[in-house]
Structure formats: C-alpha cells, structure tokens
C-alpha cells in the first residue's frame, strides 16, 4: 500500500523520512540540554524548559507551515523572559505568553507580518548583536564556575556580581567548558557532516563524569532531581486588571517572536530558492 501526501508533505517518501529521523534524533539530543539551559538563564526551573521543548517541538512540527524550518529553543528570548520573571513572576509569564500567542494569531490573520521587510538592516543587526552580548555576558559565571551569585535585571549589576565572586572560580568548570567550546569550533572543520554542538555536549559531559564527577556543579546538584512525570495542569488567576497589567510584556514577547520567526523564514526562503515564503 502506497501512501500519498499533499500540501507540505507532497513528495514525502522513505528516504526523506530516514533523513528526518536522523535529524530529529540529533536536534532532540541537543535541544534537551539547550532547553533546560535557556530555562535556567530565563530565571525558571530547568524542567520547565524541558517541558516546553517537548510540547512546543511536537506542536510546531504538526501545525507548522514550512518544511524548511525546525522548531527549537531560542536564545533571543532569554533577556526578555528573565526580565518578565523578575518583575511579574513565573505565573504571570505564562499569562503573558498566552496573550502573546493571541496577539500573534491576529497579526497573522491581518497579515501584519509583511511589515518585517520595512525594518532597517542596522536595526536588525543591532537587535541580534545586543541579544548575543546579553547571552554571552550572562554565561560568564557558568563558564568560570562561579557560585553564590545573585541575578539582577540590569547589565552593570550583573557584571559587578561577577567581580565580587571571582574568587569562587572553578578550574574544572573552565576545563569542561573549553573542551565543549573547542569541539564545537573544530568539528565542522574536521567533520562537516557531524553537528559540533552534539559532539561537544557528549564528549565534554562524558569527560567530566569520568575524570572529575564531583568537581563541577550539575543540574541535579544545583536544582535538584528532574521530575520523571509531566506537571499537573492548573490555570492561573485571571482578571481584567491582571490582563491589563500584562499587555506590555505580552506585546514585547509577541513582537520578538514575530520578528525572529519572520527573519528565520526569510533566511530559509533564500536557502530553499524561494519556496518557503509565498
């Protein structure tokens, strides 16, 4: 019996499925620690990043409109979500995220996404560079293995915190980070078909667990064991005043999500000879 597909699955066959299976395994292995890392950087528990990576990945794959893009954790939201968690709390972040989804839905219905082509290139470069700088400086403490730091919303306070706790530097943490970083850089040059991030995660984690297992902090030692079951579903309290107070963060999340997704679509469109965007 031969299956026939239509729409974005038109022409899908066994060979393409095998390639997707391999790609899915690689992305899944990388996305699991990446999702937890982004959750920690955003100021929430690591398991929340794991839940989001699983659920969002499935939904995006089922209902996404392009076969040239893949859904996964993104670092662009780290400074935004962290600021919202610090100011409004985790429950309010969930509400703001839901509201942002509604805003994006209406933006799609009214085809507002077309305004992305009017954003000046310097603005886009400055936007992405600023996010990269924020993420880079936010990971210095983890790279150096510093401990007992307090998180702040502003850049200068976080840099001051690094200087105060520089005496808690952990050489084993630096060694592990350097191993992973070098593998990420060298793997594409030596083995172009093998993802450097996958090699970096596997080898650096294996080296740390074999040669100095008790010398560096892990997710388990820092945040406790990851639950082996899905969280219970509950709905946060909602009111008109509550929703009004969260319009601003919801709009910021929606705009960032829309801009980043559309910019990614433009890149995919160019790489796929214009068959991604219509």
N, C-alpha and C positions, 0 to 999 in steps of 0.2 A: 504494500500500500504506500503510495507516494503522497506526501503532504504538500499542499500548495499554500503559499503565503502571499499576502497582499500588503500594500502600504509600505511602511519602512522595513518590513520583513520580506519584501518581494525579492526573490532570487536567493533566499537563505537556504543553505544546504549543509551537509555533514561536515565538509571541510571548514566552512565558516564557524560552525558550532565548535569544532575542536579548537580553533584559534581563540574563540571567545572563552572557552573553558579554561584554557591556559592563562589567558589574560585576566580572567576573573579570579583565578587562584592567586596570581601574583598581586593583583590590586587588593584582594581581600587580606592577604598576609601583611601587606604594607599599611592598609587602611586601619586595621585593628589597633596597632600601637599609635598610629598617627591620630586617630580619632580620640583616643584617651589622652594623648599629649595635648591636643588642641583644647580638650575639655579642661584639663588642669590649667593651661595657660589662660583660659577664659574665666577661671575662678570657680569652677564647679567640680564635682566629683568625677573621677575618671570613668566610672561605669556609665555615666550619662553620655559621654562621648561614644562609648561602645554601643549603647542602645541606638543612638542617633545614626551612627554609621550603618548599622544593620538595617533598621527600618527605612531610613531615607534612601539607602542604596537600592533596596528592593522596589520601593515606590517609584523612584526615578527611572529605573530600568523598565518597569512595566508601563509607565504612563508618559515617559519622555518622548519628545517628538523628533529626536535626531539619533541616527545610528553611528554618528561620527564623534559623539561625546560620551563621557562617562561621569557618573556622579560619585563624589567622594568628599572627604573633609577638606576645608579650605582655610588657609591661614589668614585670609583678609578680614575675617570676622573677629579675630581674637581681640584686638584693642576695643572694638565696638561692644562686643558681648561682655567683656570684662568690666568696662565702664558701667554698663547697664546693671550687671550683677552687683557691683559695688554700691551703686546709687539706689536701685529699686528692689534688689533681692532676686533670688532664683525663681520664685513663683511668678513674679511679675515679668521676668524674662520670658517665661513660657507664654504668658498672655500677649506680650509684645510680639513674640514670634508668630503667634496665630494671627494677630491683627495684621502683621506684615504680609502674611500669605494672602489675606483677603485683599489688601491693597494691590499686591502683585497680580491677583486674579483680575481685578478691574482694570489695571494697567494693560493687561493682555487683551481684555475684551475691547477696550477703546483704542488699542494699537498705539499706546504711548511709547512703546519701546523704540519706535522709529527715531526718537529724539537723540538716541545714542550717537548717531552719525554727526550730530552738531556739537558734540563735546570736543573742545580743542585738544590736540595731541599733548601739549605741555601739561594740561590738567590731568590727563590720564597718566602720564609719566610721573608727575609729582605725587599723584594719589597712590600709585603702586609702590613708588620708592619710599614714601612715608610709612606705608604698611610694612614694607620689608625692614626698614630701620627699627620700627617698633618691635617687630617679632625678634629681630636679631638681638637687640639690647635686652629683651625680656628673657632670652635663653642663656645669657652670660652666666647667671647664677647656677643654672643646671650644668652648664659646661664645666664650670670650675668646682662644682660640688659644694657650693656654699650652703650653710644651714642657718635656721632660725631667722630667716628674712621675713619682713612684713611687706605685703603688697600695697602699693599706692596707685592712685589714678594718674598722677602726673609723672612725667618723664624724669624731672630733676630729683624728685623724692626717691624714685626707684634707683637712680644712679648713686645717690647718697647712701642708700641702704647697702649697695654693693661695697662701697668703700668701708662702711662701718664693720661689715662681716667678712672682709677679705682674709682675715686671719683664720677662718674656718675652711680654707681651701683644701680640696681633697685630690691628691695626685692620681689616685686610681680612677676617679671620675674623669679627669682630664685625659688619661690614657685611653679609657673606653671611648670617649667622645672623639679623640684623634683617630683611633682605629676606624671608627664608623665613618668619619668625615673623609679620610684618605681613600677608603674603599668606594665611597660614593663618587669621588672625583676620578679615581683611576679605572674603575670597572668599565665605564662607557668607552674609554680609550683602548683598553685591552680586549674587552669582550662586548662589542657594541650591542649584541642582541640580548644581553642579560641586564636587567634593571639594577643600577648601582645601589638604590635605596634598599632593595631586597637583600642584596649581598651584605651591605653594611649592617643592617639590623641583625641578620642571622649570625654573622661571624663575630661581631662585637659582643652580642649577648652571650654567645657560646664561650668566648674567651673570658668574659667576666665571671660567668658561672663556674668555670673550671679552675681558673687560676687565682681569683680573689673574690669568692662568692659573698663574703661578709664585709667587704671593704667599701662598697658603694650602696647608696640607697636605691631601693626598687619601689615599684608602685605598691607592692604588698606591704613593705616595711614602713612606707610613708603614709599611705592612705588606707591600709587595711586590706583584707581579702576582697576580691571582686565577687559580688553575688552570683550564684550559678543559676538564677532564675530571673525572669522578667519582673520589673517593678509593678506594684499594684497601681491600677488606674484610678485617679481621682481628679476632680475638676476644681481648680482654684476659685475663690470667691470673686464674683463679678458684680459690678455696679456701674452706673453711668459715670459717676465721679472717678471711679477706678479706671475706666476705659479712657476717659478724657485725659487723665494724667499720664497715660502711656502712649498717647498719639505720637508724641515727638520721637521716642525711641523706636516705635513701630515703623514710623516713616523712614528713619535712618536705616533700619535693617532692610526694609523693602527696597530703598534706593540702592544700597550697597549690593544686595542680592541681584537686583535687576541689572545694574551696570556691569558687575563681574560676569554674570551669565551671558549677557549680550556680547561683551568683549571676547569671552571664550568662544562664543558662537561665530563671531567674525573671524577669529583665528582658524577655527575648524572649517569654516566656509572657504577660506583661502587654501587650506591644505587639501581639501577634497574637491578642488576645481569648481567651486560654486554650487555644489549640490547639497549643501547643508541648510542654507537660508533661502527661503522663497518668498 
